[in-house]
């Protein structure tokens, strides 16, 4: 049966030539091209620290009349050369201001494909061991308001791939989101359910305020909260989009009293473009800020994180090149809590940076756009992390914010070389290729993945 699956994958990869191209939002060609164009100063009227790159918040969809019915159907497959396969589809229907969408995935190995967290089954079906709905939901939008209810993930922060607490690499979760945009000012709020661990219900809520001149500057401030408790219901004090956890806990307005049943971080983000060439992005996250002399004398330390990215863009012979450098650091105790169910994790994985915390990272690379239909990227990065990273112990509580070496304990170093490209080789199809070589003191491995997307759109 596995040979049947392999034959089907080969057919999808190499024989199908009349396909409409648009993959799921993170990986489709239009999404990657918009990310690339942001470094060249294009589409900054759509750039936000709270929204994905393919959501045009101030850009009307002129290509599709608001009264028309627009349908998009996509199917595709991934093969990772470890003899593991993924099959997926993406269905979307838009009518006037309403949109519905569904993105199911099926795999032969639950650990081989990024962002997949479905549970393996005892019995296989056509060599497939698990499936899950990665994205689904309903949304409404107009020129000023966006409302979403369904399953997805939030990615908050400026710059490409330097998010700290919330990232598009996390497992998906169910939530609703509201955004209001008017006169270069944006307000966003979301609230959702993460999971239940040992009968502790875990929830997430976030709110943010952003300003943009739609040309070369975006700045925001935000608060994100995770709260939990034994059979705890939704807390209406955190449903209030204007309140803050600081006031809620100080005045006992929550449904589970005390200061130990919720965890919050605050973040400041800024994106600046200089002469349409140099882009500078930065994020500063505060988890625990020690100000009282009594806490300082007891040995408590601050918990925080920061990230920075700089990119410089040039054009030559109608080809576009972008050279970039980024660095990121999250302290040992950041994103953890005195109650482990309030850590910034979901289904055993970090909600933000993929290594979670207790570490830092450096990246240097080059991206290029050729002939408007091929984007490729070459990158070298080095990651250092300690034994207290929430990626290693997702639900372990922190040790009272006592000072430790950073990174702590048994420190690991991983150096990675990446090469990937996405090729929209006609108006209807796209091919994605990713190669990654990982080197550490005690291991090295190669990861190779190909993804082919088949889509049909109809108005």
C-alpha positions as CSV (number, residue, x, y, z in Angstrom):
1,X,0.0,0.0,0.0
2,X,2.9,2.3,0.7
3,X,4.0,1.9,-2.9
4,X,0.5,3.1,-4.0
5,X,0.9,6.2,-1.9
6,X,4.4,6.8,-3.4
7,X,3.1,6.4,-6.9
8,X,0.3,8.9,-6.2
9,X,2.8,11.4,-4.8
10,X,4.9,11.1,-7.9
11,X,1.9,11.8,-10.1
12,X,1.0,14.9,-8.1
13,X,4.6,16.2,-8.2
14,X,5.5,15.6,-11.8
15,X,2.6,14.9,-14.1
16,X,0.0,17.5,-13.2
17,X,0.5,20.7,-15.2
18,X,-2.9,22.5,-15.3
19,X,-3.2,23.7,-11.7
20,X,-4.1,26.9,-10.1
21,X,-1.5,28.1,-7.6
22,X,-2.1,29.2,-4.1
23,X,-1.1,27.2,-1.1
24,X,-2.1,27.7,2.5
25,X,-1.3,31.2,3.7
26,X,2.2,30.7,5.1
27,X,3.6,28.9,2.2
28,X,1.9,30.1,-1.0
29,X,3.9,32.1,-3.5
30,X,1.9,35.3,-3.1
31,X,2.5,35.2,0.6
32,X,6.3,34.7,0.2
33,X,6.4,37.4,-2.5
34,X,4.6,39.9,-0.3
35,X,7.1,39.2,2.5
36,X,9.9,39.8,0.0
37,X,8.4,43.0,-1.3
38,X,8.1,44.4,2.3
39,X,11.9,44.6,2.4
40,X,11.8,46.6,-0.8
41,X,9.3,49.1,0.6
42,X,6.3,47.8,-1.3
43,X,2.8,47.2,0.2
44,X,3.6,48.9,3.5
45,X,0.0,49.9,3.6
46,X,-0.7,46.3,4.3
47,X,2.2,45.7,6.7
48,X,1.2,45.0,10.3
49,X,2.8,43.5,13.4
50,X,-0.5,41.7,14.1
51,X,-1.6,40.3,10.7
52,X,-0.2,37.9,8.2
53,X,1.5,39.4,5.1
54,X,-1.2,38.3,2.7
55,X,-4.0,40.2,4.5
56,X,-4.4,43.6,2.8
57,X,-6.0,45.5,5.7
58,X,-6.2,48.8,3.8
59,X,-6.1,47.4,0.3
60,X,-9.5,46.6,-1.3
61,X,-9.8,43.5,-3.4
62,X,-10.5,45.1,-6.8
63,X,-9.8,41.8,-8.6
64,X,-12.9,40.2,-7.1
65,X,-16.1,42.2,-7.0
66,X,-17.6,42.3,-3.4
67,X,-20.9,41.0,-4.7
68,X,-19.4,38.0,-6.5
69,X,-19.0,34.4,-5.2
70,X,-15.4,33.3,-5.3
71,X,-14.3,29.7,-4.7
72,X,-10.8,28.3,-4.3
73,X,-10.0,24.6,-4.2
74,X,-6.4,23.4,-3.6
75,X,-4.9,20.0,-3.1
76,X,-1.2,19.1,-2.7
77,X,1.3,16.7,-1.4
78,X,4.7,16.8,0.4
79,X,7.5,14.3,0.4
80,X,10.5,14.6,2.8
81,X,12.8,12.0,1.3
82,X,12.7,10.0,4.6
83,X,9.9,8.2,2.8
84,X,7.2,10.2,4.7
85,X,4.3,11.9,2.9
86,X,1.7,14.6,3.6
87,X,-1.5,15.2,1.7
88,X,-3.6,18.3,2.2
89,X,-6.3,20.4,0.7
90,X,-7.4,24.0,1.1
91,X,-11.0,25.1,0.5
92,X,-12.1,28.7,0.6
93,X,-15.4,30.4,-0.3
94,X,-15.9,34.2,-0.3
95,X,-19.2,36.0,-0.9
96,X,-19.4,39.7,-0.4
97,X,-17.7,40.4,3.0
98,X,-17.9,36.8,4.3
99,X,-15.3,34.1,3.9
100,X,-15.1,30.5,5.0
101,X,-12.0,28.2,4.7
102,X,-10.8,24.7,5.6
103,X,-7.3,23.2,5.6
104,X,-7.1,19.5,6.5
105,X,-3.8,17.6,6.5
106,X,-3.0,13.8,6.5
107,X,0.5,12.4,7.2
108,X,2.3,9.1,7.3
109,X,4.5,10.3,10.2
110,X,3.4,12.9,12.8
111,X,6.9,14.2,13.5
112,X,8.0,14.8,10.0
113,X,6.0,17.9,9.0
114,X,6.2,21.3,10.4
115,X,3.3,22.6,12.5
116,X,1.5,19.2,12.4
117,X,0.3,18.1,15.9
118,X,-2.4,15.5,15.1
119,X,-2.4,12.4,17.3
120,X,-1.2,9.1,15.8
121,X,-3.8,6.3,15.5
122,X,-3.3,2.7,16.2
123,X,-4.6,1.7,12.8
124,X,-3.4,3.0,9.5
125,X,-5.5,4.0,6.5
126,X,-3.7,3.9,3.2
127,X,-0.4,4.2,5.2
128,X,-1.7,7.4,6.8
129,X,-1.4,7.5,10.6
130,X,-2.9,10.8,11.5
131,X,-4.9,13.8,10.3
132,X,-6.0,17.1,11.6
133,X,-7.7,20.4,10.6
134,X,-4.9,22.9,10.7
135,X,-7.0,25.9,9.7
136,X,-10.7,26.5,9.5
137,X,-13.2,29.2,10.2
138,X,-15.4,32.1,9.2
139,X,-14.4,35.7,8.8
140,X,-16.0,39.0,8.0
141,X,-14.2,42.1,6.8
142,X,-14.7,45.6,5.4
143,X,-12.6,48.7,5.0
144,X,-12.3,49.1,8.7
145,X,-13.3,46.0,10.6
146,X,-12.0,42.4,10.5
147,X,-13.7,39.6,12.6
148,X,-12.5,36.0,12.6
149,X,-13.8,32.9,14.4
150,X,-12.2,29.5,13.9
151,X,-8.9,27.7,14.2
152,X,-5.5,29.2,13.4
153,X,-2.5,30.9,15.0
154,X,-1.4,34.4,15.8
155,X,2.1,35.8,15.0
156,X,2.8,39.1,16.7
157,X,5.9,41.2,16.2
158,X,7.8,43.1,13.6
159,X,10.3,41.6,11.1
160,X,10.4,38.3,9.3
161,X,10.9,35.2,11.5
162,X,12.0,37.0,14.7
163,X,8.7,36.7,16.6
164,X,9.1,36.0,20.4
165,X,5.9,35.0,22.2
166,X,3.5,34.3,19.3
167,X,4.6,32.8,16.0
168,X,3.2,31.3,12.8
169,X,5.3,28.2,13.6
170,X,3.2,27.2,16.6
171,X,0.4,24.6,16.7
172,X,-3.0,26.0,15.8
173,X,-5.8,26.7,18.3
174,X,-9.4,27.8,18.3
175,X,-10.1,31.5,18.9
176,X,-12.0,34.6,17.8
177,X,-10.3,37.8,16.7
178,X,-11.5,41.4,16.2
179,X,-9.6,44.2,14.6
180,X,-10.5,47.8,13.9
181,X,-8.5,50.0,11.5
182,X,-9.1,53.7,11.0
183,X,-6.8,56.6,10.1
184,X,-3.5,54.8,10.4
185,X,-4.5,53.4,13.9
186,X,-5.3,49.8,14.6
187,X,-6.7,47.9,17.6
188,X,-6.8,44.1,17.8
189,X,-8.1,41.7,20.4
190,X,-8.3,37.9,20.4
191,X,-9.4,35.2,22.9
192,X,-9.1,31.4,22.5
193,X,-8.9,28.0,24.0
194,X,-5.5,26.2,23.9
195,X,-6.0,22.7,25.5
196,X,-6.8,20.8,28.7
197,X,-3.8,19.3,30.6
198,X,-4.6,17.2,33.7
199,X,-8.1,18.7,33.8
200,X,-6.6,22.2,33.8
201,X,-8.3,24.2,31.0
202,X,-5.9,26.6,29.3
203,X,-6.9,29.8,27.6
204,X,-5.1,32.6,25.7
205,X,-6.1,36.3,25.2
206,X,-4.3,39.2,23.6
207,X,-4.8,42.8,22.8
208,X,-2.7,45.4,20.9
209,X,-2.5,48.9,19.7
210,X,-0.7,49.9,16.5
211,X,0.1,53.0,14.5
212,X,1.3,53.1,10.9
213,X,2.0,55.8,8.3
214,X,1.4,53.2,5.6
215,X,4.8,54.2,4.0
216,X,7.8,53.5,6.2
217,X,6.9,53.1,9.9
218,X,4.9,50.7,11.9
219,X,4.9,50.5,15.8
220,X,2.8,48.7,18.3
221,X,2.4,47.8,22.0
222,X,0.6,44.6,23.1
223,X,-0.3,42.4,26.0
224,X,-0.8,38.6,25.8
225,X,-2.2,36.5,28.6
226,X,-2.4,32.8,29.3
227,X,-4.7,31.7,32.1
228,X,-5.7,28.3,33.4
229,X,-7.3,26.4,36.2
230,X,-8.8,23.1,37.3
231,X,-12.0,22.8,35.2
232,X,-11.8,26.6,34.9
233,X,-14.5,28.2,32.6
234,X,-13.9,31.2,30.3
235,X,-13.0,34.2,32.4
236,X,-15.1,37.2,31.5
237,X,-12.6,39.6,33.0
238,X,-10.2,38.5,30.2
239,X,-12.9,38.8,27.6
240,X,-12.9,42.5,28.2
241,X,-10.8,43.8,25.2
242,X,-9.8,47.1,27.0
243,X,-8.8,45.8,30.5
244,X,-5.3,44.7,31.6
245,X,-4.2,41.8,33.7
246,X,-2.6,44.3,36.1
247,X,-5.9,45.8,37.0
248,X,-7.8,42.6,36.9
249,X,-5.6,40.8,39.4
250,X,-5.0,43.8,41.7
251,X,-8.8,44.1,42.2
252,X,-9.8,40.4,42.2
253,X,-12.0,40.6,39.1
254,X,-11.1,37.2,37.7
255,X,-13.1,34.0,38.4
256,X,-10.0,32.4,40.1
257,X,-8.6,34.8,42.6
258,X,-4.9,35.4,43.3
259,X,-1.8,36.3,41.4
260,X,-0.8,32.7,40.4
261,X,-3.4,31.7,37.9
262,X,-2.5,33.7,34.9
263,X,0.7,34.7,33.0
264,X,1.2,37.8,30.9
265,X,3.9,39.3,28.7
266,X,4.1,42.8,27.2
267,X,5.7,43.6,23.9
268,X,6.9,46.7,22.0
269,X,7.5,46.3,18.3
270,X,8.8,48.7,15.6
271,X,9.4,48.4,11.9
272,X,11.3,51.2,10.0
273,X,12.1,51.5,6.3
274,X,14.9,53.8,5.2
275,X,15.1,55.0,1.6
276,X,13.3,51.8,0.4
277,X,16.5,49.9,0.9
278,X,17.3,49.4,4.5
279,X,14.7,47.9,6.8
280,X,15.2,47.7,10.5
281,X,12.8,45.6,12.7
282,X,12.9,45.1,16.5
283,X,10.8,43.6,19.3
284,X,11.2,43.9,23.1
285,X,9.2,41.6,25.3
286,X,8.9,42.0,29.1
287,X,7.7,39.0,31.1
288,X,8.8,39.8,34.6
289,X,10.1,43.2,35.6
290,X,11.7,43.3,39.1
291,X,11.4,46.8,40.7
292,X,10.9,46.2,44.4
293,X,14.1,46.3,46.5
294,X,12.8,43.3,48.5
295,X,12.5,41.2,45.4
296,X,15.9,42.3,44.2
297,X,17.5,41.5,47.6
298,X,15.8,38.0,47.4
299,X,17.7,37.3,44.2
300,X,14.9,37.5,41.7
301,X,15.9,38.6,38.2
302,X,14.1,40.1,35.2
303,X,12.6,37.9,32.5
304,X,12.6,39.3,29.0
305,X,13.3,38.7,25.3
306,X,14.3,40.8,22.4
307,X,14.9,40.4,18.7
308,X,16.4,42.5,15.9
309,X,16.6,42.2,12.1
310,X,18.2,44.4,9.5
311,X,18.0,43.8,5.7
312,X,19.4,45.7,2.7
313,X,17.9,45.3,-0.8
314,X,19.3,45.9,-4.2
315,X,18.1,45.4,-7.8
316,X,20.3,44.3,-10.7
317,X,19.3,43.3,-14.2
318,X,15.6,43.2,-13.2
319,X,16.5,40.7,-10.4
320,X,15.9,41.6,-6.8
321,X,18.3,40.7,-3.9
322,X,17.8,41.1,-0.2
323,X,20.7,40.5,2.3
324,X,19.7,40.2,5.9
325,X,21.0,39.6,9.4
326,X,18.9,38.8,12.5
327,X,19.5,38.0,16.2
328,X,17.1,36.9,18.9
329,X,17.4,36.2,22.7
330,X,15.0,35.0,25.3
331,X,16.0,34.8,29.0
332,X,16.0,31.6,31.0
333,X,12.7,32.1,32.9
334,X,10.8,34.0,30.3
335,X,7.5,32.7,29.0
336,X,7.3,30.3,32.0
337,X,5.2,30.7,35.1
338,X,4.9,29.5,38.7
339,X,2.2,27.2,37.5
340,X,3.4,25.2,34.4
341,X,0.0,25.2,32.8
342,X,0.4,29.0,32.3
343,X,3.6,28.6,30.2
344,X,3.5,29.9,26.6
345,X,3.2,26.5,25.0
346,X,0.5,24.6,23.1
347,X,0.3,20.8,22.5
348,X,3.8,20.4,23.8
349,X,5.4,23.1,21.6
350,X,6.3,26.7,22.1
351,X,3.8,29.3,20.9
352,X,6.6,31.7,19.9
353,X,10.2,31.1,19.0
354,X,10.7,27.4,18.0
355,X,13.3,26.9,20.7
356,X,11.0,28.5,23.3
357,X,13.3,30.3,25.8
358,X,16.7,30.1,27.6
359,X,18.6,30.7,24.4
360,X,19.7,32.9,21.6
361,X,20.1,32.8,17.8
362,X,22.0,34.5,15.0
363,X,21.1,34.4,11.3
364,X,22.6,35.7,8.1
365,X,21.3,35.1,4.6
366,X,20.3,36.2,1.2
367,X,16.9,36.1,-0.6
368,X,16.4,36.7,-4.3
369,X,13.4,37.2,-6.7
370,X,14.0,36.3,-10.3
371,X,11.6,36.8,-13.2
372,X,8.8,37.6,-10.7
373,X,8.1,33.8,-10.2
374,X,11.1,32.3,-8.4
375,X,12.1,33.2,-4.8
376,X,15.1,31.4,-3.3
377,X,16.8,31.8,0.0
378,X,20.2,30.8,1.4
379,X,20.8,31.1,5.1
380,X,23.2,30.1,7.9
381,X,22.1,30.3,11.5
382,X,23.4,29.3,14.9
383,X,21.2,28.5,17.9
384,X,22.3,28.1,21.5
385,X,19.9,27.0,24.2
386,X,20.0,25.7,27.7
387,X,18.4,22.9,29.6
388,X,15.5,25.1,30.9
389,X,14.1,25.9,27.5
390,X,10.3,25.4,27.4
391,X,10.9,23.5,24.2
392,X,12.5,20.8,26.3
393,X,10.1,21.0,29.3
394,X,6.9,22.7,28.0
395,X,4.8,22.5,31.3
396,X,7.6,22.7,33.9
397,X,7.2,25.7,36.2
398,X,10.0,28.2,36.7
399,X,12.3,28.2,39.7
400,X,11.1,31.5,41.3
401,X,13.1,33.6,38.9
402,X,16.3,33.0,40.7
403,X,19.4,34.0,38.8
404,X,21.0,31.3,36.6
405,X,23.7,31.2,34.0
406,X,22.3,32.1,30.5
407,X,21.8,29.8,28.8
408,X,21.5,27.5,31.8
409,X,22.8,24.0,32.6
410,X,23.7,21.7,29.8
411,X,24.1,24.1,26.8
412,X,23.5,22.9,23.3
413,X,24.7,24.5,20.0
414,X,23.2,23.8,16.6
415,X,24.4,25.2,13.4
416,X,22.1,25.1,10.4
417,X,22.5,25.6,6.7
418,X,19.3,26.2,4.7
419,X,18.5,26.4,1.1
420,X,14.9,26.7,-0.2
421,X,12.9,28.1,-3.1
422,X,9.4,28.5,-4.2
423,X,8.6,28.5,-7.9
424,X,5.4,29.7,-9.3
425,X,6.2,28.2,-12.7
426,X,2.9,29.2,-14.3
427,X,-0.3,31.0,-13.2
428,X,-1.7,27.8,-11.7
429,X,1.0,25.8,-10.0
430,X,3.8,26.2,-7.5
431,X,6.6,24.0,-6.3
432,X,8.4,24.3,-3.0
433,X,11.8,22.8,-2.2
434,X,13.5,22.9,1.2
435,X,16.9,21.5,2.2
436,X,18.3,21.8,5.7
437,X,21.6,20.6,7.2
438,X,21.9,20.5,11.0
439,X,25.2,20.2,12.8
440,X,25.8,19.8,16.5
441,X,28.5,18.3,18.7
442,X,26.8,15.0,19.0
443,X,24.8,14.7,15.8
444,X,24.3,15.9,12.2
445,X,21.4,15.3,9.8
446,X,19.9,16.3,6.5
447,X,16.3,17.3,5.9
448,X,14.9,17.4,2.4
449,X,11.3,18.3,1.6
450,X,9.4,18.9,-1.7
451,X,5.8,20.3,-1.8
452,X,3.6,20.6,-4.9
453,X,0.4,22.5,-4.9
454,X,-2.7,22.0,-7.1
455,X,-5.4,24.6,-7.0
456,X,-8.5,25.7,-8.9
457,X,-10.2,29.1,-8.5
458,X,-13.6,30.0,-9.8
459,X,-15.7,33.2,-9.7
